[in-house]
Amino acid sequence: MTPIYGGAVSRGLALVADTVVLAVVLAGTSWVVPQLAHFLLFLPLDPARCGTATDSWQVRIHLCHALHWFAPVSALVLPPLYRVGFWSVAGRTPGMALLGLRLLRTDLQPIGFSTAIRRWVLRLGSILALGLGFLPVRFSARRQAFHDRLAGTVVVHDWLTATWHSVDDG
């Protein structure tokens, strides 16, 4: 039995679910980390009240000034870590799991870390090209976006994985 490839609707809904998960995680950490710093390290929540560091050894003041960078830096770092991490370890993000999708190589084997990074970088290119890199999902036989073709990946419906792997094995 051949795999059923994930189309635009299922992949789009998985993207929405992952965006919601990331938004909740980012909002939570953006609130929790300053609160912990305030209650555990007695740092002020307002960066204007951090004071000035006249000596480089005043770590507490430097931490206080660095704290307001936590949210924007985590907003840039967490999404690629989330996607690449889940793709390389589990073969799917939580949103993909919710929709029953799995990311595999074109030979239907699990992807590795380097393939996950390559796909993420190429996916960023698809996004920066005004989303045009996602258009081939509608027209290609294996429902591959531009970044999937270049990375050598496919998105398949996972509920048939055991069936088509056992058929392929004998």
DARASUL-V441305 format. One record per run of one state. SS is the DSSP state (a for helix, b for strand, c for the rest). FROM is the first residue (numbers start at 1). TO is the last residue. If there is no record, write none. Layout:
SS_FROM_TO ; SS_FROM_TO
This chain:
c_1_4 ; b_5_5 ; c_6_7 ; a_8_41 ; c_42_46 ; a_47_49 ; c_50_58 ; a_59_67 ; c_68_69 ; a_70_89 ; c_90_93 ; a_94_98 ; c_99_100 ; b_101_105 ; c_106_109 ; b_110_110 ; c_111_112 ; a_113_128 ; c_129_131 ; a_132_138 ; c_139_145 ; a_146_151 ; c_152_152 ; b_153_157 ; a_158_169 ; c_170_170
